Every structure is written in C-alpha cells, then in structure tokens.
C-alpha cells in the first residue's frame, strides 16, 4: 500500500494526525495493533477512569449533598457491576466514534503490529507493507513497574488491571502518589475501599503547584485516605489470600490489592526506528522538535512516545501539528498554556507556571491572588466550598503567568486560563472582565482582583487563606 502519510498508532496523537492529514488532502493509513482505535486514553485510560470518577462524584453528592438541598433519596449504594457496564458503554461509544471519523475522512485503518523496515516503509505483521512519503509515530506509553520484590503477584496491578476489576477491593494500596495514583485513590475511597498511598517523595502530585498538593493531601486525610509520604516500598509478599506490603523503615501493612502507578514509559523499542536513524532515549522517548520532526526529516513523533507531556490533549495538538508539517505546512506546538487537569475529589487544574516556577523565573516581580470557594455564591449553593483559585502574574507588565485551582469543576474552568495565557493577557484583563453571576467562573476574576490588591468579596490581603 502506498500513501502520502503513514501513522503508526491509533491513540489520541495518532488518530488526530491521521484525520488532520486526510483533511489536508493526503492519502493516509493508520497502523494500529489493538482491536479498537483510541489508544490507552479511550480504551484503558482517561475515558474509563473518568467514567468511574463520575460514578464516585454522584455517590458523594447523593450521600453528602442531596438532603441538604432538599432532595430526599434512600441510602446511596454502589452497584459496581452497573458502574462497569456504564464505563464499558462509554468506551465503546468513544472508540466506535473514532472508527466512524476514519471512515468519514477516508483514512485507511491497517490492523496489525507495524515497524519500520526502512525509512519509507512500515512492515505490518500478517499484512501488506505500507510505503509512505512521511510518517508520524504515535505509539504511546506503557505502565512502568519498578524492580521491587513481589510485584509480580497477580494482586499487584497497573491501571489497566485495576480498570478490569469486577469487585471493589476492601483494602487498596496505591504505590505512587502522582496523578494516576491520586485519581484512583480518590475513586476507590468513594467506592468504599480502605485506601493507602505510599509515595517515595515528600508530597503528592509532585509536579503540580505546592499549595494544590498540600490541599489535596489535607482533603484526602480528612476522607480517611492514609498517606505514607517520603517512604519507599521495599517488598511485597502474597500469602494467597492477601498482600503484605513492606515500606519505609520496617513498616508493614496488609492489603487485598495493590495499584502500581509509578509512571509510564515511552513505547519506542521494537519499532525499528534505530535502524533508520531516528534518535530516541528509552526513558525520555523519541527526540522531536517544536514541529514534532525527528532526526529523520520526513518522520515525526507525537504524544507519549515523544516524551514532552503525557497528556491526551497535548497529543491531540501535537498530532495536528505533525500532520500539517507532513503535508507541507508550517506549524509549531506552543507549550506555554498546557492545561493540567487532575480528576481527584477535590478536582485540581493548572495552566502556565506554578507559583514556584514563576518566582524562580521572575524573582520578586511576582504577585499572587488566592480566592476561596467559600466566598463564591454558586459554590455555596452547590455545597462545594473546598479549595480556591490562585492567580499568578508578573508585576512589571502585568502578564498572567499561571492559574492554579482546587475545587468544583475546575478541570472545566481551566480553559479560561488557557485562552488568557495563549493570548498573553494581563491580569487586569482577566480581573476587569465581566463574569456572569452567580457562576463558578467568577472565582477566576476574583483571584485576579486579589492579586491586584482590589478584592471585592474577600478581606483585603495579598493572598486569601485556603478554605480549611
């Protein structure tokens, strides 16, 4: 098969690249091994996980909020089989939707495992070779498993294995307090598990703003999630009926299941890229520039395999950019305003610089305003007042540098910060704009006003206190 653009991988980066290239008039083939399109995100990542997040959120609302708002229901109970059925249905709808988009765009889906046999050919196991003018590598990532004795137990699962569970474990240990670990810990605590997190670093979600990490830890502990921070897991024993987890300085605990969530590695080996001169690192992924061009000019790499961000939405954008460049256009990826959503309860979202990053780059020329949800009318109405919005800007020109939020629906609200930072808006632009009342989005404006020293709905101080 001869095509203009061959895409290796059908996840967020790959299917977006394939559709965009086809829109630009290219003949496109997408090689994907799995029986469904959509990659880790749609099949065993973002989509099924967030379906569970929604189930957990409704359980929480039914248990803690409905009666306060005058809605009388019986004692809410989790029907895990129904939750799994709903999760599977969402996945099927989304993966099927990608297949429909391929058909509508004229993208050829080549089913099978592909690898480069030369710089212009991808060999497909059990299928026809695909020859191309340009190629886009979008092979994604895989869960890492550290060399800890006992992690080969069937009771030690990665995120894919946890999503496949048919029963809620009574005691769940989460190894790793990053985004994936924190999200699953939040879900399963709502589902009724006794949850413990073991994290070798001193705080949760270590790449995120420190205030957000502290707020999450505080709320997790209030919910009864046990945190062992700054401690390493050293061994796991499986008795046949339960796990004994060894960690820290001689500490142990028992569990029914362990989630191993210590990060993901780029899928770069076994693709044949080394033989054609594509530079890569087993840990960092395939080297690619802002055009997502690799060291072989007509071959591009996007998404998790290319190392930059391990986020579906960055893969979407990188796929678009790679496709446009492969089709003769000139496009670049701008990483200044990448949204960072975390679907815990409370939700967390950031965009731009964290406060620590801003102070490192701008020194004393940084102002921060923090607005608590307890002062927002819509949050009060919804009985969701935990957390705050933090606005970060530099004081010389007033440019908005970052927005960090903890609280209700902030993974949706963060888009306002994406647009503002992409547009190089000043904090005055955000603070002086009109926000519909009463809405959660008012908190973004209010945080800007606090940063400017012009607070309306909180006491006049530089930084409003976080909601206790």
Long-range contacts (C-beta under 8 A, 24 or more apart in sequence): 1-29, 1-108, 1-110, 1-128, 1-129, 1-130, 1-131, 2-27, 2-130, 2-131, 2-132, 3-27, 3-28, 3-29, 3-108, 3-130, 3-131, 3-132, 3-133, 4-28, 4-132, 4-133, 4-134, 4-326, 4-327, 5-29, 5-132, 5-133, 5-134, 5-135, 5-136, 5-323, 5-326, 5-327, 6-30, 6-31, 6-122, 6-130, 6-131, 6-132, 6-134, 6-135, 6-136, 7-31, 7-135, 7-136, 7-138, 8-114, 8-122, 8-135, 8-136, 8-137, 8-138, 8-139, 8-271, 9-39, 9-137, 9-138, 9-139, 9-140, 9-303, 9-305, 10-34, 10-37, 10-38, 10-39, 10-98, 10-109, 10-138, 11-38, 11-39, 11-40, 11-41, 11-42, 11-138, 11-140, 11-303, 11-312, 11-315, 12-38, 12-39, 12-41, 12-42, 12-303, 12-312, 12-313, 12-315, 12-316, 12-319, 13-39, 13-136, 13-138, 13-140, 13-302, 13-303, 13-304, 13-315, 13-316, 13-318, 13-319, 13-322, 14-39, 14-136, 14-138, 14-139, 14-302, 14-303, 14-319, 15-39, 15-98, 15-101, 15-102, 15-319, 16-315, 16-316, 16-319, 16-320, 16-323, 17-136, 17-138, 17-300, 17-302, 17-319, 17-320, 17-322, 17-323, 17-326, 18-102, 18-105, 18-107, 18-136, 18-319, 18-323, 19-101, 19-102, 19-105, 19-107, 20-319, 20-320, 20-323, 20-324, 21-136, 21-323, 21-326, 21-327, 22-105, 22-106, 22-107, 23-105, 24-323, 24-324, 24-327, 24-329, 25-327, 26-323, 26-326, 26-327, 28-105, 28-106, 28-107, 28-108, 29-107, 29-108, 29-109, 29-110, 29-130, 29-132, 30-102, 30-107, 30-108, 30-109, 30-110, 31-110, 31-112, 31-113, 31-114, 31-122, 31-124, 31-130, 32-109, 32-110, 32-111, 33-111, 33-112, 33-113, 33-114, 35-111, 36-95, 36-96, 36-99, 37-95, 37-98, 37-99, 37-102, 37-109, 38-91, 38-94, 38-95, 38-98, 39-138, 39-140, 40-140, 40-141, 40-304, 41-312, 41-315, 42-91, 42-94, 42-95, 42-98, 43-91, 43-95, 44-159, 44-160, 44-163, 45-159, 45-312, 46-312, 47-90, 47-91, 47-94, 48-87, 48-88, 48-90, 48-91, 48-163, 49-159, 49-163, 49-183, 49-184, 49-187, 49-343, 50-343, 51-83, 51-86, 51-87, 51-90, 51-91, 52-83, 52-87, 52-163, 52-187, 52-191, 53-183, 53-186, 53-187, 53-343, 53-345, 55-83, 55-86, 55-87, 55-191, 56-186, 56-187, 56-190, 56-191, 56-345, 57-190, 57-345, 59-190, 59-191, 60-190, 60-345, 64-383, 65-382, 65-383, 65-384, 68-383, 69-383, 78-168, 78-191, 78-192, 80-166, 80-167, 80-168, 80-191, 81-166, 84-166, 87-163, 114-271, 115-270, 115-271, 115-272, 116-271, 116-272, 116-273, 116-275, 116-276, 116-278, 117-272, 118-275, 118-276, 119-276, 119-277, 119-296, 119-298, 119-299, 123-272, 133-298, 134-298, 134-299, 134-300, 134-326, 134-327, 135-298, 135-299, 135-300, 135-326, 136-292, 136-299, 136-300, 136-301, 136-302, 136-319, 136-322, 136-323, 136-326, 137-271, 137-273, 137-278, 137-286, 137-294, 137-299, 137-300, 137-301, 137-302, 137-305, 137-306, 138-301, 138-302, 138-303, 138-305, 138-315, 138-319, 139-266, 139-267, 139-268, 139-271, 139-303, 139-305, 140-266, 140-267, 140-303, 140-304, 140-305, 141-264, 141-265, 141-266, 141-267, 141-304, 141-305, 141-310, 142-264, 142-265, 142-267, 143-260, 143-261, 143-263, 143-264, 144-262, 144-263, 144-264, 144-265, 145-260, 145-262, 146-260, 146-262, 148-233, 148-234, 148-235, 148-236, 149-234, 149-235, 149-236, 150-235, 150-236, 150-237, 150-238, 151-236, 151-258, 151-260, 153-236, 153-238, 153-243, 153-258, 154-238, 155-238, 155-242, 155-243, 155-255, 155-256, 155-257, 155-258, 156-236, 156-243, 156-257, 156-258, 156-260, 157-257, 157-258, 157-259, 157-260, 158-259, 158-260, 158-261, 159-184, 159-259, 159-261, 162-257, 162-259, 165-257, 168-192, 168-193, 169-193, 169-255, 169-256, 169-257, 170-194, 170-256, 171-196, 171-242, 171-254, 171-255, 171-256, 171-257, 172-196, 172-255, 172-256, 172-257, 172-258, 172-259, 173-197, 173-198, 173-243, 173-245, 173-253, 173-255, 173-257, 173-258, 173-259, 174-198, 174-258, 174-259, 174-261, 175-233, 175-258, 175-259, 175-260, 175-261, 175-262, 176-259, 176-260, 176-261, 176-262, 176-263, 177-201, 177-203, 177-204, 177-205, 177-206, 177-227, 177-229, 178-204, 178-205, 178-206, 178-207, 178-261, 178-262, 178-263, 179-205, 179-342, 180-261, 181-259, 181-261, 182-216, 182-220, 182-342, 182-344, 183-342, 183-343, 183-344, 184-259, 184-261, 185-220, 185-225, 185-344, 186-220, 186-225, 186-343, 186-344, 186-345, 189-220, 189-223, 189-224, 189-225, 190-345, 194-224, 194-226, 195-224, 195-225, 195-226, 196-225, 196-226, 196-227, 196-228, 196-253, 196-255, 197-225, 197-226, 197-227, 197-228, 197-229, 198-228, 198-231, 198-232, 198-233, 198-245, 198-247, 199-227, 199-228, 199-229, 199-230, 199-231, 200-230, 200-231, 200-232, 201-229, 201-230, 202-229, 202-230, 203-229, 204-229, 205-342, 205-348, 208-340, 208-342, 208-348, 208-350, 208-354, 208-404, 209-350, 209-354, 209-355, 209-356, 209-390, 209-402, 209-404, 210-354, 210-355, 210-356, 211-355, 211-370, 211-390, 211-404, 211-466, 212-348, 212-350, 212-404, 212-406, 215-346, 215-348, 215-386, 215-387, 215-388, 215-406, 215-466, 216-342, 216-344, 216-346, 216-348, 216-406, 219-345, 219-346, 219-386, 220-344, 264-304, 264-310, 266-304, 266-305, 266-306, 266-307, 267-304, 267-305, 268-305, 281-307, 290-332, 290-333, 291-321, 291-322, 291-325, 291-330, 291-331, 291-332, 291-333, 292-318, 292-321, 292-322, 292-325, 292-333, 293-322, 293-325, 298-326, 300-325, 300-326, 308-333, 308-335, 309-335, 309-338, 311-338, 311-340, 313-338, 313-339, 314-338, 334-422, 336-421, 336-422, 337-417, 337-418, 337-419, 337-421, 337-422, 339-414, 339-415, 339-417, 339-418, 340-414, 341-410, 341-411, 341-414, 342-411, 343-411, 346-386, 346-387, 346-406, 346-407, 346-408, 346-410, 347-405, 347-406, 347-407, 347-408, 347-409, 347-410, 347-411, 348-404, 348-405, 348-406, 348-410, 348-411, 349-404, 349-405, 349-410, 349-411, 349-413, 349-414, 350-402, 350-403, 350-404, 350-405, 350-414, 351-402, 351-403, 351-414, 351-417, 351-418, 351-421, 352-392, 352-400, 352-401, 352-402, 352-403, 352-417, 352-421, 353-392, 353-401, 353-402, 354-392, 354-402, 354-404, 355-390, 355-392, 355-402, 355-404, 357-402, 358-392, 358-394, 358-401, 358-402, 362-394, 362-401, 365-394, 365-395, 365-396, 366-392, 366-393, 366-394, 366-395, 366-401, 367-392, 367-393, 367-394, 367-395, 367-427, 367-451, 367-452, 367-462, 368-392, 368-451, 368-462, 368-463, 369-427, 369-447, 369-448, 369-449, 369-450, 369-451, 369-452, 369-455, 369-462, 369-463, 369-464, 370-447, 370-450, 370-463, 370-464, 370-465, 370-466, 371-443, 371-446, 371-447, 371-449, 371-450, 371-455, 371-457, 371-458, 371-464, 372-458, 372-464, 372-465, 372-466, 372-467, 373-407, 373-408, 373-443, 373-467, 374-467, 375-446, 375-457, 375-458, 375-464, 376-438, 376-440, 376-442, 376-443, 376-446, 376-457, 377-437, 377-438, 377-442, 378-438, 378-439, 378-440, 378-442, 379-407, 379-408, 379-440, 379-443, 381-438, 382-408, 384-408, 385-467, 386-467, 387-466, 387-467, 388-443, 388-447, 388-464, 388-466, 388-467, 389-443, 389-444, 389-446, 389-447, 390-447, 391-427, 391-430, 391-431, 391-444, 391-447, 391-448, 391-450, 391-451, 392-451, 393-426, 393-427, 393-448, 393-451, 397-426, 398-426, 398-427, 398-428, 399-424, 399-425, 399-426, 399-427, 400-425, 400-426, 400-427, 400-429, 400-430, 400-448, 403-444, 403-447, 405-443, 405-444, 406-466, 407-443, 408-440, 409-440, 413-440, 413-441, 413-443, 413-444, 416-441, 416-444, 417-444, 427-451, 427-452, 428-452
